Amino acid sequence: MPTAVRNIPYRIFKDHDEADRADDEFYASLSGNQRVDLMIKMNRVFAEAYGAPEQRLHRVYRIVESTRS
């Protein structure tokens, strides 16, 4: 049976502050839509792992969409 190989990119930082700055820069580089998409994906992973409902997110999304109209 063949073994799957995954290439996972990573960076090594001098300290936690440098890693935190890199995180801040990454999220600042994303567009608003990319941030929302990432948040939805992370919410789904959490919901699947812990059996938590996604209903709250849908309600918040509806409120945000209705305020834009």
N, C-alpha and C positions, 0 to 999 in steps of 0.2 A: 504494500500500500504506500503510495507516494506521500511524502510529508509536505505540507504547505509551508511556504516561506513568506513571511511578512516583513516588509521594510518599513520600519517606523522611524520617521525623522525625529531627532532630538538635538538639544543644545545643552552644553554644560556651562554653568555660570559660576562666577567667583563667589557669590554670596546670594542670600535671599533677596536683598534689595535689588540687585541687578536682574534677577529673575522676575521680580514684581514689575520693574520698569519695562521689561520685555513684554510681559503680559499686557500692561497698559498700552504700550505702543501697538501691539497686535490688535487689540479691541478698538483702539482709536482709528486704525487703518480701515476697519470694516465700514461698509455703508449701513445705514439704518436698517434696510431690508435684510442684509446679511446678519446683522445682530439679532433681529427678530427670528429669522430662520434658525440660527444657532440655538437660541433660547428654546424654540419649539422642539428641536431635536433633543436637547438636553432634558427637557421636561418629559418627553416620551420615554427616554431611557430610564429616567427616575420612576415614571409611572409603571413601566414594565417590571423594573427591578423590585419595587416595593408595593405594587398593586394599588397605587394612588390614582384617583380619578383625574382626568384631564379637563373635566368640566369647568373648573374655575378659570383655566387659561382661556377657554372658548368664550366665557362671559366677558373677561377683560378685553379680549380681542374685539368682540362685538361692540363694546363701549368705545374703544379707541377708534374703530371704523366709523361709528355713528357720529363721533365728534368731528371727524374730518369732512363730512358731507356738508 
